[in-house]
Amino acid sequence: MLIDSLIEYRKKKGHDITVVFDGWKTGETNESHSIVGRIRVIYSRLGEKADSVIKRIISSERREWIVVTSDRDITSHAWASGSIPISTGDFLKAIERRYPSDFNEEYDDDDNKCIDPQRKGNPRKLSKKEKAIKRTLSKL
């Protein structure tokens, strides 16, 4: 269902999309790559988590990736690699605003919320990271 939704999204927006699934417990001995509806689908190999594959991709292919994840470790790695991480909740909200009929499932992002640390400076001014996220969400 995820892949089908992303195929429809890709048809409308034309973005290159890569989805990485975890195969570390039940995967094959080698990493599996396939193309489904022009979506690049990767299954990590047995013993390797999808997180490792995602980090390897955004580190080796030096470009500004939009990484949709709610994993803090991947988020940190994405920022360090010059990519922009978007939470899954923010991604789904952005998609639902533009394509409400394609993405109409419930998603509760309460578990992924975190408390912002005390910041210095003007509280009405967005940080560089917040500006990058806002700019990226407007492209989705």
Secondary structure by P-SEA (a helix, b strand, c coil): caaaaaaaaaaacccbbbbbbbccccccccbbbbbcccbbbbbbcccccaaaaaaaaaaaaccccccccccaaaaaaaaaacbbbbcaaaaaaaaaacccccccbbbbccccbbbbcccccccccccaaaaaaaaaaaac
